[in-house]
Amino acid sequence: MSSHREAPEISKDPVADSSDLYAFVSPDDPDTVTIIANYVPLQLPSSGPNFFEFGDDVLYEIHIDANGDARPDITYQFRFRTELRNDKTFLYNTGQIKSLDDENWNRRQFYSVTKVDSHGKSTVLANKLPCPPCNVGKISIPNYAKLAEDAVHKLKSREKVFAGQRADAFFVDLGSIFDLGTLRPFQDKHLVGQQLFNYAGKAVNATDKTNVHSIAIQIPLDMVRREGKKRVRAKDAGAVIGVWTSASRRQVEVRGDKGGGDVVVGPQVQVSRLGNPLFNEVIVPMAQKDKWNSLPPSEDKRFAEFVATPELGALLPVLYPGLFDNLAEFNKTKEARADLLAILLTGIPDGVIDGFQNNTGALQADMLRLNTAIPPAAKENALGVVGGDLAGFPNGRRIADDVVSISIKAIAGATLPLVKKDFKADAASGLVEQGLSIKDVSASLLKKFPFLPTPFDGFNNPS
C-alpha cells in the first residue's frame, strides 16, 4: 500500500503511522495548496466502544521545503489532547451527537496548530480546535457531514485546517500485488498464475470501506513559495515546493502504576515519515525500512542505490515472461535508472517533458514535489504526468491519482525513454496496471476542502 504498515516497527504503532500524503493546488481555491496527511490506517468503521483517534503522545508534522535543500522552511505541528466527560460509562456517546460540543459525546479530541519557521521560531496559530467524532452510525450521528463541516477551521493566519476521521480514498489491490507480484489484469501472463488462470482477473480494492484519520491544511501559495511570491512561472525554480510528513514520540515513556499517569521525557524521536507514495513500501529493503523512517529526507542519498536498481524492475521480466524483454536487456547493462532517480529523488528537470518541471536541485531526497504554478486540470487523468495531465502525480499527488499503476508503469520502463532516447519501452509497460480507479472506492470525494470523503459508519459497515 502507499505507506500502510510499510515497515516492521511502525506496523505495530498505527497511531503514528503515516499512511498517505497528498499535495495539490486546490481546485476550490487555486491560489492555495492543499496538503493532507493520513494516519491510523485500515480502520474498521465498527470498532467500538474504543473508536479510533489521534495519539495524545504523538507529534504530527507537515514539512514544506521551498529552496530544495530537503530541510523544512515551514513546519506545521499538530498536537492532540483527549478529554473524557463521563467516567461512569463505557460508551463513546450516551445519546445522539448533534454538535461538536454535544454533552452526549463522551470522548472528544482537541488539537493545537503551531507553525515553525526555517530558523526554528515557533508560533502557536490555534489552540483547542475540536475534531469531529468518529462516524458511529446514523442513529448516533444523524448529520455527520454537517459535523465534519463545522470542524473545518479558518485561522487568523490565513490557513484553513481540519483534523479528524475520513474515508480512506487510497485504492490498491493489495491481495494480488503481494502474492508474488501478481496483477489481476495480467494474472494469466504471470509465471505461476498462467498455470492457474486462462483469463484476466478483476481487481479488488483492499482498502475499500476502511477509514483513516486525516490532518488537512490549505495554505495560500505565497506563504509556501520561495520569497513569498504570489505569481511565478512554471519554469521558475521558485514554483516548486517539496512536502513530507512525519510523526514523532518522546524518547522515553514510563508507564504509570495504579492511578498514576504515564511520564514521557526526552527529545522527540521520529518514528514515521512519508514523501512519495510507495517509496519505503517497495523501494527500501525490509532490513532498512525502520532506519528510513527515522531519518530526514536530506539523508536519502543512502537509499539512492535502491531507486537506481529497483528490485521490482528486475522481477517483472521474470514474473511475466516475454512481456518485458527490452527491460530485461537494459537490466543486464546495470545502468542506473536515471528516470526513477529524477522522479523520486530530485524532481524532473525542465526540458524533459514539454511545459513541465518539478526539479528541486541535485540533492537526492524523497519529497512529494509540487510545481505550484501548474493550475488544477479541467479534466483529471488518473495517470497524472504519464497520462499527459501535468497537474497529477508525480507533480504532487491528488487523491484520485492511481499512484500504484503509475509506479508500476514507471518501474516497468515506460518513463525510461525520457532520459535514454535509444531505449524502446516494452508495449506491456504502457498497458500494465493494477486495474483499479477512484471509482472503486465506495465513497465520493468532496468538491471542497478537506476533499476526502465522509467516513464509513459503523452501523452500515459492521465487518
N, C-alpha and C positions, 0 to 999 in steps of 0.2 A: 504494500500500500504506500501512499505518499510518504507518511512517516508514522504510521500507526504501528506500535510495537516493533520498531525497526532496529532496536539494539537490546542486547540481553538484560542490562540493568534497568533501563528506562521502561521496559515492558512490565517490570514489577512495580512501577511507580506511575500509574496512569494520570494522576492528578498533575504531574509535572511534565507529561509527555506532549511535546509539540507535534501535532498530527498533520496539520496543513497550514500553509501560508499563502495568502493571496495579496496581490498588489496591482492596482489598475487605476487608470484615470477614470473618475466617477462618471458614469453615464447620466446620473441625475444632477450632476453639477460638475461640468468639465473643467472648472477652474480649481478642482480639488483632486487629491489622490485618496483612494480608499485602501486601507490595509486591514486585513482580517487574519488573526492568529487563532487557530483552533487548538484546544487542549482536551484532555479527558476523553479519549476516543472510544468508539464501539459501545456506546451506552444503550442498553435495552430500556425502552421507554417505561416499562412497568416495574422498574427496580425500586419499589418502595419496601418498607417505610423510609429507608435511608436513601433518598434520591441523590443524584449526583450534584457536585458543587466544586467550585474552585478551592484550592488549598489555602488556608489562612497562614500556613507556614512556607508558602512558595512565593518568590518574587518573579513576576511575569514581566518580560520586557520586549518592546519592539524597537529595533535599532535601524537608523537611517544614515547611510553614508552618502555625502554629497560630492566628495572630491576624489574617490577612487582609491583611498588608502586602506580600505577594509576595516576602518575604525569608525565608530559612530560619531557623527556630527550632532545628531539628535537621538536621544533615547527617551521613550515613554515608558514609565514604570507603573505597574498596576499591582496594588496590594489589597487583599480581601480580608474582611472580618465577618464572622458568622455570629448571629445573635439568636438565642433561644428565648421565646416568650413564655412558654408554659412548661415547667419542668415536672408536671404531673401527668403528662400524656405521652404515649409513644407515637402519636400521629404527626405527620408533616403539616397537615391542616385539619382544623376541627370543624370546618364548615366551608362554605364557598368563598373563594378568593376573588374579590371584585376590584381591588385596587392594590397598589404597591405597598400601602400601609394598612391593609386589612387586618383586623385583630384575629381573624380566623387562621391566618398564616403564621405557623408556629416557628419555623426555622428560616430566617431571612439572611441574605448576604448583602453586604455593602462593600464599596471599594473606593480607593483614592487614586488619583492620577497625578503623577509627578513627571515633570519634564527636566531632563538633564542635558546641558549643552556640551560642546566639544571640550570645554575647559573643566568639566565636572561640576559646574554650578547647578544646583537643584532648585526647582521652583514647583511648589505644590499648586496644581491647577484646580483641583477639586477634591473634596472630602465627603465621605459618606454618601456616595451616589448609590441608589438602590439597584440591585439586579432584579430581573423578573424571576418568578418561581419556576421550577421545573413543571413541565406540562403533565400534570397528574391525570387529567381527563375532563371531559366537558361538564360532568356533574360538579366536580370541584372547582373548575375554572371555566365558566360559561363563555367568556370572551377573551381567549388567550392573546389573540392578535392585538387587541387594544392594550392589554397589559404590557406587551413587549414594546409597542409603540411608545407608551409612556416612559419606558426605560431607556429611550434614546435621549441623550442629554447634550445640549449645545453649551459649550463652555465660553466664558467671557474672553478667553484667549483665542477664540475663533474655531477651535476644533469641535468636532461632533464625536461622541463616544457611545458605545454600547458594550455591555458585558453580560452574558447570560447564555442559557441553553438555546441551541438551534438544531435543526435537522442537518445531518451530515450530507452535504451535496457532492462529496467526492464519490466517484464511481470507478469500480475496479473488479475484474473477475479474478479475485484472489485465489479461489479454489483451483482454478486451472493453471494460473501462472506459476504457482509454487509446486505444481505437480509436474516436475521435470520440464518446466518452461513451456507447457502446453498452451496454445492459443486456440480456443474452441473453433473459430472460423477456419483454422488450418489443422485441426486435430487429425484429419485423415492423411496429412502430409508428414506428421511427426514420426520420428524414427521408431518409437514404440507404439504410438497411437494409431499408425496406419495398419497395425495388426489387429486393432480392436474396433476401428471405425472405418466405414466406407462412405462417410458423409461428413459434411461440415456441421459443426455444432452451433448452438445458440448460447451466447454468453450470459452469465448470471452475475448480477451486481451484489457482491458480498457485503457491502456496507449499506445497502438499502434498508430503510426503516430503523436506522440507528441514529442516535443524537450525539452531539458534541457540546462543549462549552466554548463559546467564541468571545474573543476580545476584538472589537472593531473600532477603528478610528478613521475619521475623514478629516484631512488636513489641507488647507489652502496650499496650492503649488508653490507660491512664493516663499512659504515657510520651510520647504524641504529642498528647494533648488540652491545650487551654489550662488552665493552673493545675493540671494533673495530676489531673483529676477521674476517678474510676472510674465514676461514673454521671452521665449527662446525659440530658436530654430531646431528642427530635429537633428541637424548635423552638428549642433553645438555640443561640446563635451559637458557643459553645464546643464544640459537637458536630462542627463541620465543620473538616476539615483540607485543605490544598492540597498536592499532591505533584507533583514533576517530577524528572527525572533528567538528568544531563549527563556529558560526557566532555571531558577537557582534556589538552593536551600542553604541554610546556615551550616557551618562546618561541623558543629557539634549539637546533638539533641539528646537531652537526658529525660527519659520517661519518668513522670511523677508516680509516686506510690499512692496509697489510699488517700483520696481527697486532695492530693497535691497536683498542681498543674505541671505540664512539660516545660522544660527550660531549654531554650536554644541560644547558643552563643557562637562567637567567632564570625569570620567574614563569610560573605555569600559565595557559594561554590556552584558553578554552572553544571547542571546535570542533563540538560537537553538544549538542542538548538535546531533551527531549520532555516534553510535558504531555498535552494531549488528543490522541487519535489523529487523524491526517489534517490537523492544523492547518497545519503547514508544507507538507504534501503538496499540498493542493488549495485552500488559502485564500491563502497568501502568494504573490505573483508570483515567477516564476523569478529575476528580477533582484535580489530582496531575500532569497532563501532563505538564502544564506550569511551575510548580516548577521543574520538572525533567529537562526540557530544560535549566533552569538557573543554574544548579549545575554541578560540575565536576564529573567524574567517581569515584573519591575517596570517594564520599558521597553515593554511590549506595546501601550500606547496608540498607538504608532507604526503599528501594523498593524490598529487597530480599524476603519478605513475599509473594509478588505477583508472583514471579518466583516459589517459593516453592509450592504454591497452585494456579495455573493459572486458571482464570475464564473460559477460553475456555475448559480446561481439564474437568471441571465439567459439562459444557454444552453439550459436544459431546455425552455422553451416553443418554442424554435427547432428543437431536435433532435427533439422529439416533438410535431408539430403537432396542435392540438386537444385535447391531454391536460392542458395546464396554462394554460388561458385565464385563470383567475382570478389566477394568479400573474403572468401577463403584464400584466394590468391593474394589479396592485399595483406592478409594477416601473416602470410609467410614472409613478407618483407620486413616485418617487425617495425614498420614505421609507426610513429605516434599518430594518434587520431587528432589532428590539428583542429578539425571541425568541432569535436566534442570538448576539447580544451577551451576553445573560444566560447562555445555556447554556455558551458558550466562555470568556467573559472576566470575569464577575462571580459566576456561580452563580445559581441560580433562587431568588428571594426567597420567603419564607413567604406563603401566601395564593393563590399561582398554581395550585398542584396540591395537592389535599387530602392532608394528612399528610406533606408533603414540603417541604424546603428544603435547599439546599446553598450558600447565599449567603455570600460572604466579604467583602462590602462593595463600595464604589463603585470601588475601584481596579481597572482593567482589566488582567488578567494571565492568560496561558494556563497554567492549572494543572489537573491532574486533581483535582476537588473531591469529597470523600467525607464524607457525613454518617455518622459512626461510631456514632450511636445507632440507626440502622436495622439490624436484625438480618438475617442471611442469609435468603434466601427459601426456604420449604419446597419450592417447585417453581419453578425459574427460568424466566423468559420471556426469550428471546434478544433481544427488542426493548427490554429494560430498562424505563425510565420510560415510554417511548412505548407499551409493551405493558402498562402497569399494574403493572410489577414495580419497586417503589421502591428495591430493592437493586442495581439494574443501571445501566448507563451511561445518562445522564451522571452518575449518582451513583457516582463512582469508575468502575472498569471491571473486570468479571470476564472470565475467559479465554474463556468461551463466548458472551459478548455479541457480537451481529452489528453491530459499530460502523459498518461500511460501509453497511448497509441503513438503520440508524438515522439516519446522517448524511444520506444521500440523501433520506429521507423529510422530515427537518427542513428541508433546503435547498429541497425541493420545495414547502414551505408547510404541512406537517402540523402544525407547532408554532406557526405564526403566530397562530391564533385564541386561544392562551393569553394573548397580550398585546394583540391587536387584535380585539375582540369582533365587529366588523362584517365581518370577513374570513371568507369561506367557502372552506375549503380544497378544492382540486380533488380529485375522487374518486381520481384517479391517485396523489396524494401519499400516500394510505394504502395503496396497492397496490404501488407501485414498490419494488423491492428488487433485490439482486444475484443472488438465487436460490441462496444457499449457507447452510449452518449448520455447527456444530461437528461434525456427523455426516460432513461431507465432509473431515475431517482423518483420515488413515489411522492414527491412534494415539489411545489412550484417555487422558483426563485421570486423574491420580491423585486419590484422595479425601482425601489429606492433603498437608501441606507437603512439597515445593515445588510440588505440583499439576500443573505442566507434564509432558507425557508423556515416557517413556523415548525418547531419541533414536533415530532410524532408524540401522541399522547398515550399514556399507559393503558387507558381503558380499551382503546381500539387496537392496540398493538401489544397484546399480553405476553407474547413469547419472543 
